[in-house]
Each structure stands twice: as structure tokens, then as C-alpha cells.
Amino acid sequence: MPSFRTRFKGKAVRFSRFDICRLLVGTCGRFGGRRGHLHVLDLYATRRGDVINEVAAFDTVYGVSDCCWSESHQSLAVSALTDGTVKLWDVSLPPALNPVSYFCEHYDEACSVDWNPVSDCFLSASLDSQIKLWTLDRSNSSYTFQRHSDSVYSVAWNATDPHVFASASGDRTAGLWDVRDNRCFTVIHDEKTRQLVSCGWNTYNQFHLATASGSSINIWDVRTTRSPLVNFSGHDDTVCRIRFSPHQPSTLLSCSVDNTVRMWDWREGASIARYDLHTDRVHGIDMSVHIEGLIASAGWDNLVHIWRDRPVTATLSRSP
């Protein structure tokens, strides 16, 4: 199992949709969010096993809270920074020519970014309670979505309906939005939680949305939101991020402040794998769209791990 050590704390990791074994990793200083890096990593197979090679690294004055690849340009990526800025990078260019653009409308930490699956636009969400829609041809936002009364920690485009996205907020609600008329058409109230910190859509069902709050994960059918389809809890501390599998409709991945990554059969609410690879909280996870079962994680122990999941219930721990 290959690993890569970063200078700062891992906050986000994303597999490329173009390059089979390329990843984007965002890091930041532990407290206060000063300093950070955006890393571009490649996974290589050798006779002695897989190895990780750093292709590029970009220094950021403030920490990276989240990052994602463009869905339409192979070398473009966007990052959300702790000072509220959103920066666009061309990883094929040297650091001196990056970032290629930056956006400065949020007035508090930018927490989340997500690129539209079919269009040249992306979203950013912030502690300022605002969500902004950006396009590459302008430096100001195309639209600002305002409905939440507290911080917005996560935004996610619907994988099969590219006009729709979801948001997760500290006001204990998830919003469902349509960019065709810029409205919030559904609000999911989760009064039993403290705050919603992550959300994500099922790749195989446009009506299934996952949300995370505390140590709990809920799966919702957004057509009927009085109560979740499934609620389950297995982490010992706050869940930081959730991801549906791009290959298996019933598989969900989560990471937590309890230092673990877990895999779930969400239909059964059952844990099917636990990965004890980190020695500090895990903030970033992703699964490859090209190679089924290939997983990456980024943690506050300054480590990025890449591994293949096991098809049966399993526990994977760090090597001594």
C-alpha cells in the first residue's frame, strides 16, 4: 500500500476523471489555516509494488479546505482556501504561472468546491453561509445562492441531473437547488443533528442523497424527506466526508475525526470494511472512477494513502 507524506495536514483528495492514476491533494496548517499546498500525485506500478510520485506542488499562502478537478479540462483544478478565496489552477503549467485565476467574493473561509459534471462551471460554499456559481469566462460569480442561516460546509452536484445540486449546512438543513431558475426547491430538515457537514449524491440514483452529521450518516430519498431511508452510525467521532461509490450503487465511503475510513452497505446500514491507516483525523477520501475498488485518503497525520478495497468484510491497518 503506497503512501505519500505531505508538509501540511491533509484536507481533501480527488482522483482525476481523465488520468487513470492521478490525484489532487489539498493541505493546510493545523490551526488557523495559514499555509498550504496543492499536490498533484501519480500512482505507478513497479516490480516492487505501487509507488506515488509527486508531479507538481503549488504553494498557497492560506490553507486549502477543499479541491476538485475540472470535469471538462484535463489539467484544470479548483481549490477553496481558508481566507475565503477560490483559486483556479492549470497543473500543466509551472508554479510561477499559477494560479491562473482567483475569485474573491466570500468573506469567510471557503469550505467546499465541486465542478459541474457536464458544464464549464463550479460551485463554492463558505462559512459566510453563501453558495456561489462560477464560470471560467468571468472573475465575478454568476449567481449567489442564499437561503442557509449558518455556515455551508459542503456542496455537491447531482451526478445524473447536472442542473441540480445539494448543500449541507450548520443550520441543520440540506438544500436542494436548481440552477435553471436559481431556487432552492426542497429543504431537508434534520432536527436531531447539530449540523450537517457533508453531502453527496448516489451516482446510480438521482433521488438518493447522503448527509453526515456528528457520527451519523443519513440516506434520503429527496422526493419524500420527512425521514431518511436509512440512518446508521459506526464512527466513534464526527464524520468529516462521505462519498458514494462510482461503481457499486449500495456502497458508501466515509472518513472521520476518529482516524478511520469506513465502507458501508448503506441499504443494510452495515459496515463492510474499516481502514485504520491514519494516526490522526481523516478529512479527505475519494474513489477512482477508472479502477474499481481503488481508494485514497488524506489525514492530519500528513499522510496520503492509496489502496484497493477488499470484496468481503475486512479490517486494514497500518503496517508496523
C-alpha positions as CSV (number, residue, x, y, z in Angstrom):
1,M,0.0,0.0,0.0
2,P,1.8,3.2,-1.1
3,S,1.8,6.4,1.0
4,F,2.9,10.0,0.4
5,R,3.9,12.4,3.2
6,T,2.8,16.0,2.9
7,R,4.2,19.0,4.7
8,F,0.9,20.1,6.0
9,K,-2.3,18.5,7.2
10,G,-4.4,16.6,4.6
11,K,-7.8,18.1,3.9
12,A,-9.0,16.8,0.6
13,V,-8.2,14.3,-2.1
14,R,-9.7,13.7,-5.6
15,F,-9.0,11.2,-8.3
16,S,-8.8,12.7,-11.9
17,R,-11.6,11.9,-14.3
18,F,-9.1,12.0,-17.2
19,D,-5.8,10.4,-15.9
20,I,-6.3,6.9,-14.6
21,C,-3.9,7.1,-11.6
22,R,-3.7,10.9,-10.9
23,L,-4.8,12.6,-7.7
24,L,-5.2,16.1,-6.4
25,V,-4.5,16.6,-2.7
26,G,-5.2,19.8,-0.7
27,T,-3.4,20.5,2.6
28,C,-3.4,23.3,5.2
29,G,-1.8,24.3,8.5
30,R,-3.3,22.6,11.5
31,F,-4.9,25.6,13.2
32,G,-5.8,28.9,11.7
33,G,-5.4,27.7,8.1
34,R,-2.2,29.5,7.3
35,R,0.0,28.0,4.6
36,G,-0.9,25.0,2.5
37,H,-0.2,23.1,-0.7
38,L,-2.0,21.7,-3.6
39,H,-0.3,18.5,-4.7
40,V,-0.6,16.5,-8.0
41,L,0.3,12.9,-7.5
42,D,0.6,9.9,-9.8
43,L,0.4,6.3,-8.8
44,Y,2.8,4.0,-10.7
45,A,3.1,0.2,-10.7
46,T,6.6,-1.2,-10.3
47,R,8.0,-4.7,-9.8
48,R,8.3,-3.9,-6.1
49,G,4.7,-2.6,-5.9
50,D,2.9,0.6,-6.4
51,V,4.6,3.9,-5.7
52,I,3.4,7.5,-5.6
53,N,5.3,10.2,-7.5
54,E,4.7,13.9,-7.0
55,V,4.2,15.5,-10.4
56,A,3.6,19.1,-9.2
57,A,3.1,21.1,-6.0
58,F,1.7,24.6,-5.6
59,D,2.2,26.7,-2.5
60,T,-0.7,28.6,-1.1
61,V,-0.4,31.4,1.4
62,Y,-3.6,30.2,3.1
63,G,-4.6,26.6,3.7
64,V,-6.6,24.5,1.2
65,S,-10.0,23.4,2.6
66,D,-11.2,21.5,-0.4
67,C,-10.2,20.9,-4.0
68,C,-11.5,19.2,-7.2
69,W,-10.6,18.5,-10.8
70,S,-12.4,20.0,-13.8
71,E,-14.8,17.6,-15.4
72,S,-14.1,19.1,-18.9
73,H,-10.4,20.2,-18.9
74,Q,-7.7,17.6,-18.1
75,S,-5.3,19.9,-16.4
76,L,-7.6,22.4,-14.6
77,A,-8.4,22.2,-10.9
78,V,-10.1,24.5,-8.4
79,S,-9.4,25.0,-4.7
80,A,-11.2,26.5,-1.7
81,L,-9.0,28.4,0.7
82,T,-9.3,29.3,4.3
83,D,-9.1,33.0,3.6
84,G,-12.3,32.8,1.5
85,T,-10.7,32.9,-1.9
86,V,-11.3,30.3,-4.6
87,K,-8.4,29.6,-7.0
88,L,-8.2,28.0,-10.4
89,W,-5.0,26.1,-11.3
90,D,-3.6,24.7,-14.5
91,V,-1.4,21.8,-13.3
92,S,0.3,21.6,-16.6
93,L,1.9,25.0,-16.0
94,P,4.8,25.7,-13.6
95,P,4.1,27.2,-10.1
96,A,5.2,30.6,-11.3
97,L,2.3,30.8,-13.7
98,N,-0.3,29.6,-11.2
99,P,-2.9,30.2,-10.1
100,V,-4.4,31.1,-13.5
101,S,-7.4,32.8,-11.9
102,Y,-8.8,33.6,-8.5
103,F,-12.2,34.6,-7.2
104,C,-12.6,36.8,-4.1
105,E,-16.2,37.2,-3.1
106,H,-16.6,35.0,0.0
107,Y,-15.8,36.9,3.2
108,D,-15.1,33.9,5.3
109,E,-13.4,30.5,4.8
110,A,-14.4,28.7,1.6
111,C,-15.2,25.2,2.7
112,S,-16.2,23.2,-0.4
113,V,-15.9,23.3,-4.2
114,D,-17.5,21.0,-6.8
115,W,-17.2,21.1,-10.6
116,N,-20.3,20.5,-12.7
117,P,-20.3,17.1,-14.4
118,V,-21.1,18.4,-17.9
119,S,-20.6,22.2,-17.9
120,D,-17.7,24.6,-17.5
121,C,-18.9,25.9,-14.1
122,F,-18.3,25.1,-10.5
123,L,-19.7,25.8,-7.1
124,S,-18.1,27.1,-3.9
125,A,-19.6,27.1,-0.4
126,S,-18.4,29.1,2.6
127,L,-18.7,29.8,6.3
128,D,-20.3,33.0,5.3
129,S,-23.5,30.9,4.6
130,Q,-23.3,31.6,0.8
131,I,-23.0,29.4,-2.2
132,K,-21.6,30.8,-5.4
133,L,-21.7,29.7,-9.0
134,W,-18.6,30.4,-11.1
135,T,-17.8,30.2,-14.8
136,L,-14.3,30.3,-16.4
137,D,-15.1,33.3,-18.6
138,R,-15.7,35.8,-15.7
139,S,-14.0,36.8,-12.5
140,N,-17.2,37.6,-10.6
141,S,-19.7,34.9,-9.7
142,S,-22.6,34.1,-12.0
143,Y,-25.0,33.8,-9.1
144,T,-25.0,33.8,-5.2
145,F,-27.4,31.3,-3.6
146,Q,-28.7,32.5,-0.2
147,R,-31.0,30.6,2.0
148,H,-29.0,29.0,4.7
149,S,-28.8,30.8,8.0
150,D,-25.4,29.3,9.1
151,S,-22.2,28.0,7.5
152,V,-22.4,25.9,4.4
153,Y,-19.8,23.1,4.7
154,S,-20.5,21.1,1.6
155,V,-21.9,21.4,-1.9
156,A,-22.3,18.5,-4.5
157,W,-23.7,18.4,-8.0
158,N,-26.2,15.7,-8.8
159,A,-24.3,13.2,-11.0
160,T,-27.2,12.4,-13.3
161,D,-29.1,15.8,-13.3
162,P,-26.4,18.4,-13.8
163,H,-28.9,21.3,-13.2
164,V,-29.4,20.2,-9.5
165,F,-27.0,20.4,-6.6
166,A,-27.2,19.8,-2.8
167,S,-25.8,21.8,0.1
168,A,-25.1,20.8,3.7
169,S,-25.2,23.5,6.4
170,G,-24.6,24.2,10.1
171,D,-28.3,25.3,10.3
172,R,-29.1,21.5,10.4
173,T,-30.6,21.6,6.9
174,A,-29.7,20.3,3.4
175,G,-30.8,22.4,0.5
176,L,-31.7,21.1,-3.0
177,W,-31.2,23.8,-5.7
178,D,-31.9,24.1,-9.4
179,V,-29.6,26.5,-11.4
180,R,-32.1,26.8,-14.2
181,D,-34.2,29.2,-12.0
182,N,-31.7,29.6,-9.2
183,R,-34.1,28.5,-6.5
184,C,-34.0,26.2,-3.5
185,F,-36.8,23.8,-4.3
186,T,-36.5,21.4,-1.3
187,V,-35.2,21.8,2.2
188,I,-34.4,18.7,4.3
189,H,-34.7,19.4,8.0
190,D,-32.7,17.2,10.3
191,E,-33.7,18.4,13.7
192,K,-31.9,15.5,15.5
193,T,-28.5,16.7,14.4
194,R,-26.1,19.5,15.4
195,Q,-25.0,20.5,11.9
196,L,-24.7,18.9,8.5
197,V,-21.1,18.8,7.4
198,S,-21.1,16.7,4.2
199,C,-23.4,15.6,1.4
200,G,-23.2,13.5,-1.7
201,W,-25.4,12.0,-4.4
202,N,-25.7,8.4,-5.4
203,T,-24.2,8.0,-8.9
204,Y,-26.8,5.4,-9.8
205,N,-30.0,7.1,-8.4
206,Q,-30.6,10.8,-8.9
207,F,-33.0,10.8,-5.9
208,H,-30.7,9.4,-3.3
209,L,-28.7,11.9,-1.2
210,A,-26.4,11.1,1.7
211,T,-25.7,13.6,4.5
212,A,-23.4,13.4,7.5
213,S,-23.8,14.9,10.9
214,G,-21.9,14.0,14.1
215,S,-21.1,10.3,13.9
216,S,-24.3,9.6,11.9
217,I,-25.0,9.2,8.2
218,N,-28.4,9.5,6.6
219,I,-29.6,8.4,3.2
220,W,-32.6,10.4,1.9
221,D,-35.0,9.9,-1.0
222,V,-35.3,13.6,-1.9
223,R,-38.9,13.1,-3.2
224,T,-40.0,12.3,0.4
225,T,-37.9,14.0,3.0
226,R,-39.9,13.6,6.3
227,S,-37.5,10.9,7.4
228,P,-34.4,9.3,6.0
229,L,-34.5,6.0,4.1
230,V,-31.6,4.7,6.3
231,N,-29.8,6.1,9.3
232,F,-26.6,4.4,10.6
233,S,-23.7,5.2,12.9
234,G,-20.4,3.4,13.3
235,H,-17.8,6.0,13.7
236,D,-16.6,6.9,17.2
237,D,-16.4,10.6,16.4
238,T,-17.5,13.2,13.8
239,V,-17.8,12.2,10.2
240,C,-15.8,14.6,8.0
241,R,-16.7,13.5,4.5
242,I,-18.8,10.9,2.6
243,R,-18.6,9.5,-0.9
244,F,-20.8,7.2,-2.8
245,S,-19.0,4.5,-4.9
246,P,-18.9,5.3,-8.6
247,H,-19.1,1.5,-9.3
248,Q,-21.5,0.0,-6.7
249,P,-24.8,1.7,-6.1
250,S,-25.1,0.4,-2.5
251,T,-21.6,1.2,-1.4
252,L,-20.7,4.4,0.6
253,L,-17.3,5.5,2.0
254,S,-16.8,7.8,5.0
255,C,-13.9,9.3,7.0
256,S,-13.9,10.7,10.5
257,V,-12.2,12.5,13.3
258,D,-11.8,9.0,14.8
259,N,-8.8,8.5,12.4
260,T,-10.7,5.8,10.4
261,V,-12.1,5.3,6.9
262,R,-15.1,3.0,6.7
263,M,-17.0,1.4,3.9
264,W,-20.7,0.7,4.2
265,D,-23.5,-1.2,2.5
266,W,-25.9,1.7,3.0
267,R,-29.0,-0.4,2.2
268,E,-28.3,-2.6,5.2
269,G,-26.7,0.2,7.3
270,A,-23.9,-2.3,7.8
271,S,-20.1,-1.7,7.9
272,I,-18.3,-3.9,5.3
273,A,-14.8,-2.6,5.9
274,R,-12.8,-0.5,8.3
275,Y,-9.4,1.0,7.5
276,D,-7.1,2.1,10.4
277,L,-4.4,3.7,8.3
278,H,-4.1,7.1,9.9
279,T,-2.9,8.2,13.3
280,D,-4.9,11.5,13.2
281,R,-8.2,12.6,11.9
282,V,-9.1,11.9,8.3
283,H,-10.6,14.7,6.2
284,G,-10.2,13.6,2.6
285,I,-11.5,10.5,0.8
286,D,-12.2,9.5,-2.8
287,M,-12.7,6.5,-5.0
288,S,-11.4,6.1,-8.5
289,V,-13.9,6.2,-11.4
290,H,-11.4,4.3,-13.6
291,I,-10.3,1.4,-11.3
292,E,-13.0,-0.2,-9.2
293,G,-12.0,-0.5,-5.5
294,L,-9.1,2.0,-5.7
295,I,-9.4,4.3,-2.6
296,A,-7.4,7.4,-1.5
297,S,-7.4,9.2,1.9
298,A,-5.7,12.3,3.3
299,G,-5.3,12.9,7.0
300,W,-4.0,15.3,9.6
301,D,-1.0,12.9,10.2
302,N,0.4,14.4,6.9
303,L,-0.1,11.2,5.0
304,V,-1.9,10.3,1.8
305,H,-2.8,6.6,1.5
306,I,-3.9,4.8,-1.7
307,W,-5.1,1.2,-1.6
308,R,-7.6,-1.3,-3.0
309,D,-10.6,-2.3,-1.0
310,R,-11.4,-5.9,-0.3
311,P,-14.6,-7.5,-1.6
312,V,-15.5,-9.1,1.8
313,T,-15.8,-7.7,5.3
314,A,-12.3,-6.6,6.2
315,T,-10.2,-4.5,8.5
316,L,-7.0,-2.9,7.1
317,S,-4.4,-1.4,9.5
318,R,-1.1,0.4,9.1
319,S,2.0,-1.7,8.8
320,P,4.1,-1.7,12.0
